[in-house]
Amino acid sequence: MIGPGTGVRVYLACGVTDMRKGIAGLAALTQDVLRQKPTSGAVFAFRGRRGDRIKLLFWDGQGFCLYYKVLERGRFPWPSAKDGAVRMTSAQLAMLWEGIDWRRPDWGAPPARVG
């Protein structure tokens, strides 16, 4: 994905967002619901009612970038509306973007010792 690098702050808007909203509407939600400054350089993630669509809003220093992804199968894992906003790492965002459940990643077995 072209976009913010590692180490960026990421905020999820819990619950459901109207996916008809564009940059201005999502920036307003960022301020009103998440209580964050949309031009802070953080990434703000929003998910639609069906769970198969996600939008990411990001200020790159010159303007807003809006990333939109629709899954062909499955749903994006998402916290319930009662959670408000969730802070996550850029690694968790990468997993979310790929449709992986970032809350319970399967790390597998630890590496075997040699010797």
C-alpha positions as CSV (number, residue, x, y, z in Angstrom):
1,M,0.0,0.0,0.0
2,I,1.3,3.4,-0.9
3,G,0.9,5.7,2.1
4,P,2.1,6.4,5.6
5,G,5.2,4.6,6.7
6,T,5.9,2.7,9.8
7,G,5.6,4.3,13.2
8,V,2.5,6.4,12.3
9,R,-0.3,6.8,14.8
10,V,-3.5,5.0,13.9
11,Y,-7.0,5.5,15.3
12,L,-10.0,3.3,14.5
13,A,-13.5,4.8,14.7
14,C,-15.3,2.0,16.4
15,G,-18.8,1.0,15.3
16,V,-20.3,1.8,11.9
17,T,-19.5,4.8,9.6
18,D,-21.5,5.9,6.6
19,M,-19.3,4.9,3.7
20,R,-20.8,7.6,1.5
21,K,-18.8,10.2,3.4
22,G,-15.8,11.7,1.6
23,I,-12.8,13.5,2.9
24,A,-14.7,16.4,4.5
25,G,-17.2,14.2,6.2
26,L,-14.5,11.8,7.6
27,A,-12.4,14.8,8.7
28,A,-15.4,16.1,10.6
29,L,-15.9,12.7,12.3
30,T,-12.2,12.7,13.2
31,Q,-12.7,15.9,15.1
32,D,-16.1,15.4,16.5
33,V,-16.1,11.6,17.4
34,L,-12.4,10.7,17.7
35,R,-11.5,14.1,19.2
36,Q,-8.3,14.2,17.1
37,K,-7.0,16.8,14.7
38,P,-7.4,15.5,11.1
39,T,-4.2,17.2,9.9
40,S,-2.1,15.7,12.7
41,G,-0.4,13.1,10.4
42,A,-2.2,10.2,12.0
43,V,-4.2,7.6,10.0
44,F,-7.9,7.4,10.8
45,A,-9.8,4.2,9.9
46,F,-13.5,3.9,9.3
47,R,-15.6,0.8,8.5
48,G,-19.0,0.5,6.8
49,R,-22.1,-1.4,8.1
50,R,-21.6,-4.6,6.1
51,G,-18.0,-4.8,7.3
52,D,-16.5,-5.4,3.9
53,R,-15.5,-1.8,3.3
54,I,-12.8,0.3,4.9
55,K,-11.7,3.9,4.4
56,L,-8.4,5.4,5.7
57,L,-7.9,9.1,6.0
58,F,-4.4,10.5,6.2
59,W,-2.9,14.0,6.0
60,D,0.5,13.8,4.2
61,G,1.5,17.4,4.8
62,Q,0.1,18.8,1.5
63,G,-3.4,17.4,1.5
64,F,-5.6,14.6,2.5
65,C,-5.2,11.1,1.1
66,L,-8.3,8.8,1.2
67,Y,-7.7,5.0,0.8
68,Y,-10.7,2.8,0.2
69,K,-10.8,-1.0,0.1
70,V,-13.6,-3.4,-0.5
71,L,-13.1,-7.1,0.3
72,E,-14.4,-9.6,-2.2
73,R,-15.0,-12.1,0.6
74,G,-15.1,-11.8,4.4
75,R,-15.2,-8.8,6.7
76,F,-12.7,-6.5,8.3
77,P,-12.3,-7.3,12.0
78,W,-13.6,-4.4,14.0
79,P,-14.3,-3.4,17.7
80,S,-17.8,-2.8,18.8
81,A,-19.3,0.7,18.9
82,K,-19.1,0.8,22.7
83,D,-15.3,1.0,22.5
84,G,-15.3,4.5,21.0
85,A,-11.9,4.9,19.4
86,V,-9.1,2.4,19.4
87,R,-5.4,3.2,19.0
88,M,-3.4,0.7,17.0
89,T,0.2,0.3,15.6
90,S,1.2,0.6,12.0
91,A,1.8,-3.1,12.0
92,Q,-1.8,-3.8,13.1
93,L,-3.0,-1.4,10.4
94,A,-1.1,-3.4,7.8
95,M,-2.8,-6.6,9.1
96,L,-6.2,-4.9,9.1
97,W,-5.7,-3.7,5.5
98,E,-5.1,-7.3,4.4
99,G,-8.2,-8.5,6.3
100,I,-6.2,-10.3,9.0
101,D,-7.6,-10.1,12.5
102,W,-5.1,-7.7,14.1
103,R,-6.6,-8.4,17.6
104,R,-5.5,-12.1,17.6
105,P,-2.7,-12.6,15.1
106,D,-1.5,-16.2,14.8
107,W,2.2,-15.8,15.3
108,G,3.0,-19.5,14.9
109,A,5.6,-21.4,16.8
110,P,8.8,-19.7,18.0
111,P,11.9,-20.4,16.0
112,A,13.7,-23.6,16.8
113,R,17.1,-23.5,18.5
114,V,20.0,-24.9,16.5
115,G,22.9,-26.5,18.3
